[in-house]
């Protein structure tokens, strides 16, 4: 009896994993639709950013891009605050992740490195230090170079 329950559970797990893999392959194989543009200001730093506000645009993020200019980035918007997980799937350059709660910098993960060749299941996940509703990804070194600190005010102006 226990053996049949174990085998059934194992089969279900394998089917779920295959389905998840198929969905991810589908999502990442489709072309990126144009994203909404905005300007983010933190202290004296001003960034021209793209806004990722859907599940698919957030999953794709900056994957596959060659890089960003000094003033570019991507802002991830969530419907509610949470400790959202981020990965470096198909990334070609390092990032600083700025965790934002409301209109305030809540923390950051600096100099997050790409993981070329690492399978989806083994990618490192990065989480905010507290629940946040926005995450700004910019080039690695930006937090330090621009003097961004926890508690700084964040202003987002949508185009």
C-alpha positions as CSV (number, residue, x, y, z in Angstrom):
1,X,0.0,0.0,0.0
2,X,2.7,2.5,0.9
3,X,4.7,1.6,-2.2
4,X,1.7,2.4,-4.5
5,X,1.1,5.8,-2.7
6,X,4.8,6.6,-3.0
7,X,4.8,5.7,-6.7
8,X,1.7,7.8,-7.4
9,X,3.2,10.7,-5.5
10,X,6.4,10.4,-7.5
11,X,4.5,10.3,-10.8
12,X,2.5,13.4,-9.9
13,X,5.7,15.2,-8.9
14,X,7.3,14.4,-12.2
15,X,4.3,15.5,-14.2
16,X,4.1,18.8,-12.3
17,X,7.9,19.4,-12.9
18,X,7.5,18.7,-16.6
19,X,4.5,21.0,-16.9
20,X,6.4,23.8,-15.1
21,X,9.4,23.3,-17.4
22,X,7.2,23.4,-20.4
23,X,5.5,26.6,-19.3
24,X,8.9,28.3,-18.6
25,X,10.2,27.3,-22.0
26,X,7.0,28.7,-23.6
27,X,7.3,32.0,-21.7
28,X,11.0,32.5,-22.5
29,X,10.6,31.6,-26.2
30,X,8.0,34.3,-27.0
31,X,9.1,37.8,-28.1
32,X,9.0,40.6,-25.5
33,X,6.1,43.0,-26.0
34,X,7.0,46.7,-25.5
35,X,7.0,47.6,-21.8
36,X,5.7,50.8,-20.2
37,X,8.4,53.4,-19.6
38,X,9.0,55.5,-16.5
39,X,11.6,57.6,-14.7
40,X,12.7,56.6,-11.2
41,X,14.5,59.1,-9.0
42,X,16.3,58.0,-5.8
43,X,18.2,61.0,-4.2
44,X,20.2,62.5,-7.1
45,X,20.1,59.3,-9.2
46,X,17.7,59.3,-12.1
47,X,16.9,56.2,-14.1
48,X,15.0,55.7,-17.3
49,X,13.4,52.3,-16.8
50,X,11.0,49.8,-18.3
51,X,8.2,48.6,-16.1
52,X,7.6,44.8,-15.6
53,X,4.1,44.5,-14.1
54,X,2.8,41.2,-15.5
55,X,3.7,37.7,-14.4
56,X,5.4,37.1,-17.8
57,X,7.3,40.4,-17.9
58,X,8.5,39.9,-14.3
59,X,9.6,36.3,-15.1
60,X,11.6,37.5,-18.1
61,X,13.0,40.6,-16.6
62,X,16.3,41.5,-18.2
63,X,17.1,38.0,-19.3
64,X,19.0,37.7,-22.6
65,X,19.9,41.3,-22.8
66,X,23.5,42.3,-23.4
67,X,23.5,45.1,-20.8
68,X,22.2,48.4,-19.6
69,X,23.5,51.9,-19.8
70,X,24.4,53.8,-16.6
71,X,20.9,55.3,-16.4
72,X,18.8,52.4,-17.4
73,X,17.0,49.8,-15.4
74,X,13.9,47.7,-14.9
75,X,11.2,48.3,-12.3
76,X,9.2,45.2,-11.2
77,X,5.8,46.1,-9.8
78,X,3.7,43.7,-7.6
79,X,0.1,43.9,-6.6
80,X,1.0,43.4,-2.9
81,X,4.0,43.5,-0.7
82,X,5.9,40.3,-0.2
83,X,9.4,38.8,-0.1
84,X,9.4,38.2,-3.8
85,X,12.1,35.9,-5.2
86,X,14.4,36.9,-8.1
87,X,16.8,34.8,-10.1
88,X,19.5,35.5,-12.8
89,X,18.1,33.3,-15.5
90,X,19.8,33.9,-18.8
91,X,21.5,37.0,-17.5
92,X,24.6,38.3,-19.2
93,X,25.7,41.0,-16.8
94,X,25.7,41.7,-13.0
95,X,23.0,43.7,-11.3
96,X,22.2,45.6,-8.1
97,X,18.6,44.8,-6.9
98,X,17.0,47.7,-5.0
99,X,14.2,46.5,-2.8
100,X,11.4,49.2,-2.5
101,X,8.5,49.3,-0.1
102,X,6.0,52.0,-1.0
103,X,8.2,55.0,-1.8
104,X,11.2,54.0,0.3
105,X,14.3,51.9,-0.3
106,X,14.0,48.9,2.0
107,X,17.4,47.3,1.1
108,X,19.4,46.0,-1.7
109,X,21.3,43.0,-3.1
110,X,24.5,44.3,-4.7
111,X,26.7,42.9,-7.4
112,X,24.4,39.9,-8.1
113,X,26.3,37.8,-10.7
114,X,24.9,35.9,-13.7
115,X,24.9,32.1,-13.5
116,X,25.6,30.9,-17.0
117,X,24.9,27.3,-17.6
118,X,23.1,26.7,-14.3
119,X,19.9,24.8,-14.7
120,X,16.6,26.5,-13.8
121,X,16.2,24.3,-10.7
122,X,19.6,25.2,-9.3
123,X,19.6,29.0,-9.8
124,X,20.2,31.0,-6.7
125,X,17.2,33.0,-5.5
126,X,17.5,36.5,-4.1
127,X,14.8,37.8,-1.6
128,X,14.1,41.2,-0.1
129,X,15.0,41.7,3.5
130,X,11.3,42.6,4.2
131,X,8.1,42.6,2.2
132,X,8.3,45.0,-0.7
133,X,6.0,45.9,-3.6
134,X,8.7,47.1,-6.1
135,X,12.2,46.0,-7.1
136,X,14.5,48.1,-9.3
137,X,17.3,46.3,-11.2
138,X,20.2,48.5,-12.3
139,X,23.8,47.8,-13.3
140,X,26.1,46.3,-10.6
141,X,27.9,49.0,-8.7
142,X,25.1,51.6,-9.1
143,X,24.0,51.5,-5.4
144,X,27.5,52.3,-4.2
145,X,28.3,54.8,-7.0
146,X,25.1,56.8,-6.5
147,X,25.2,56.6,-2.7
148,X,21.8,54.9,-2.5
149,X,20.9,54.1,1.1
150,X,18.1,52.3,3.0
151,X,15.4,54.8,3.8
152,X,16.0,56.9,0.7
153,X,12.8,58.2,-1.0
154,X,11.9,56.7,-4.4
155,X,9.8,58.7,-6.9
156,X,8.3,56.9,-9.9
157,X,7.0,59.0,-12.8
158,X,5.2,57.0,-15.5
159,X,5.3,58.1,-19.2
